[in-house]
Amino acid sequence: MRIARIHALGEPESLVIEDVEAPVPGPGQLLVEVSACAVNFADSLILQGKYQAKPELPFGPGAEICGRIIELGPEVSGFEAGQRVIGLPGINGYAEQALISAASAVPVPEGMSDEIAASFPIAYGTSHLALGHKAHLKPGETLVVHGAAGGVGLTAVEIGKALGARVIATASTDEKLAIAKAHGADEGINSTTEDLRVRIKELTNGRGANVIYDPVGGEVFNASLRAIDFEGRILVIGFAGGTIPHIPANIVMVKNIDILGLNWGSYQTQRPEVLRASFRQLIDWYLEGKIKPYVSKVFSLEDTAQAIRHVMDRKAEGKVVVKP
Ligand SMILES: NC(=O)c1ccc[n+]([C@@H]2O[C@H](COP(=O)([O-])OP(=O)(O)OC[C@H]3O[C@@H](n4cnc5c(N)ncnc54)[C@H](OP(=O)(O)O)[C@@H]3O)[C@@H](O)[C@H]2O)c1
């Protein structure tokens, strides 16, 4: 089977498409014929050795997939060959076949396309746990979402609305803001032409936002610290801008705010029951039409490097998917 993988850490262009032996499912695993693998910003980090997980070489990126079960490993029950599932291989997902743990596999809901199924768990799961489980976002509160047209950002806009908040989207272009508004954002701030802190204050009668969702970091995080209301919550989601912010504890104390970190992946091992409940809620919202996953671009396996580069270059809107 073919797989996109690297033999030395580097840029996405180091990926090579190789023919390798199909993997054999071990205890608790499923072998799946991959129909779609979603691109995550983290793919670019893991390739460069900058991610928390540092797999042994050679390996391929590709953390979440949709596909049909080919074979069940030992000690697996409740699944059958041919079934369509969403799965979390963690790595080696840009391939014709991949291994997933049966514990993380979920049957694809009726009517959900391969592209949407593959790109559903991480982006929606992250925003749902962050806004609900962590920040306890309440109806009527004001939520600011940075990078609002990106993979996780767009899901935060939709989930913010589903939880009853007023949502202010920030993005670097008017085109991206239009996408965030089409997915429910009430207002938009162009982070290239407008001052984030000034505009957030203006849109909240000088008080600031109750909750700020930040997958960007750097100066965007610093602006958030100054545009958060008394008892507000800032969610640290990621550092797509490349700079990890340092938190001044005096501002946290003086403004009575909470800085909340959220790493979705850790919930797979630490609190799987929280993840399962979150996933059930998200599927219900999907079936009710409350959230509308957006896949803007589909690439072939041969073009996996271009797909990851597209996300790194800040060109992606919603999710980007590779179809082997
Ligand atoms: N904590 C978790 O569990 C978790 C889960 C998933 C993702 N993440 C993290 O969240 C971040 C976003 O992930 P994603 O998959 O949503 O990526 P994405 O689709 O590329 O979105 C990132 C957004 O960040 C903004 N951005 C600002 N400066 C950027 C730069 N120099 N390069 C690229 N983007 C930049 C872009 O919006 P504008 O152009 O509008 O500014 C872009 O839309 C990443 O750091 C990722 O690792 C964390």
The ligand as a MOL file (V3000), in Angstrom:
LIG
                    3D

  0  0  0     0  0            999 V3000
M  V30 BEGIN CTAB
M  V30 COUNTS 48 52 0 0 0
M  V30 BEGIN ATOM
M  V30 1 N -5.0390 22.4220 21.8430 0
M  V30 2 C -5.4770 21.4850 21.0350 0
M  V30 3 O -5.9360 20.4270 21.4530 0
M  V30 4 C -5.4270 21.7600 19.5550 0
M  V30 5 C -6.1790 21.0150 18.6470 0
M  V30 6 C -6.1190 21.3650 17.2930 0
M  V30 7 C -5.3030 22.4090 16.8750 0
M  V30 8 N -4.5520 23.0770 17.8020 0 CHG=1
M  V30 9 C -3.6670 24.1980 17.4270 0
M  V30 10 O -4.4650 25.2760 16.9970 0
M  V30 11 C -3.7430 26.0200 16.0280 0
M  V30 12 C -4.5990 26.1400 14.7720 0
M  V30 13 O -4.7560 24.8510 14.1900 0
M  V30 14 P -5.6370 24.6600 12.8840 0
M  V30 15 O -5.5260 23.2400 12.4880 0
M  V30 16 O -6.9530 25.2740 13.0700 0 CHG=-1
M  V30 17 O -4.7830 25.5410 11.8420 0
M  V30 18 P -5.2910 26.5260 10.6970 0
M  V30 19 O -6.4860 25.9640 10.0140 0
M  V30 20 O -4.0790 26.8300 9.8950 0
M  V30 21 O -5.7410 27.8350 11.4820 0
M  V30 22 C -4.8140 28.6500 12.1100 0
M  V30 23 C -5.2020 30.1110 11.9570 0
M  V30 24 O -4.2160 30.8740 12.6440 0
M  V30 25 C -4.0190 32.1050 11.9800 0
M  V30 26 N -2.5980 32.4320 11.8520 0
M  V30 27 C -2.0150 33.5370 12.3460 0
M  V30 28 N -0.7070 33.5510 12.0730 0
M  V30 29 C -0.4470 32.4390 11.3840 0
M  V30 30 C 0.7410 31.9030 10.8040 0
M  V30 31 N 1.9270 32.5190 10.8990 0
M  V30 32 N 0.6370 30.7180 10.1600 0
M  V30 33 C -0.5140 30.0770 10.0670 0
M  V30 34 N -1.6920 30.5280 10.6080 0
M  V30 35 C -1.6380 31.7160 11.2580 0
M  V30 36 C -4.6720 31.9910 10.6150 0
M  V30 37 O -5.7910 32.8730 10.6300 0
M  V30 38 P -5.6790 34.3710 10.0920 0
M  V30 39 O -4.9790 34.3070 8.7550 0
M  V30 40 O -7.0950 34.7660 9.9820 0
M  V30 41 O -4.9100 35.1180 11.1470 0
M  V30 42 C -5.1770 30.5600 10.5070 0
M  V30 43 O -6.4650 30.4830 9.9240 0
M  V30 44 C -2.4210 25.3040 15.8070 0
M  V30 45 O -1.4280 25.8930 16.6110 0
M  V30 46 C -2.7220 23.8960 16.2880 0
M  V30 47 O -1.5680 23.2010 16.6970 0
M  V30 48 C -4.6020 22.7690 19.1180 0
M  V30 END ATOM
M  V30 BEGIN BOND
M  V30 1 1 1 2
M  V30 2 2 2 3
M  V30 3 1 2 4
M  V30 4 1 4 5
M  V30 5 2 4 48
M  V30 6 2 5 6
M  V30 7 1 6 7
M  V30 8 2 7 8
M  V30 9 1 8 9
M  V30 10 1 8 48
M  V30 11 1 9 10
M  V30 12 1 9 46
M  V30 13 1 10 11
M  V30 14 1 11 12
M  V30 15 1 11 44
M  V30 16 1 12 13
M  V30 17 1 13 14
M  V30 18 2 14 15
M  V30 19 1 14 16
M  V30 20 1 14 17
M  V30 21 1 17 18
M  V30 22 2 18 19
M  V30 23 1 18 20
M  V30 24 1 18 21
M  V30 25 1 21 22
M  V30 26 1 22 23
M  V30 27 1 23 24
M  V30 28 1 23 42
M  V30 29 1 24 25
M  V30 30 1 25 26
M  V30 31 1 25 36
M  V30 32 1 26 27
M  V30 33 1 26 35
M  V30 34 2 27 28
M  V30 35 1 28 29
M  V30 36 1 29 30
M  V30 37 2 29 35
M  V30 38 1 30 31
M  V30 39 2 30 32
M  V30 40 1 32 33
M  V30 41 2 33 34
M  V30 42 1 34 35
M  V30 43 1 36 37
M  V30 44 1 36 42
M  V30 45 1 37 38
M  V30 46 2 38 39
M  V30 47 1 38 40
M  V30 48 1 38 41
M  V30 49 1 42 43
M  V30 50 1 44 45
M  V30 51 1 44 46
M  V30 52 1 46 47
M  V30 END BOND
M  V30 END CTAB
M  END
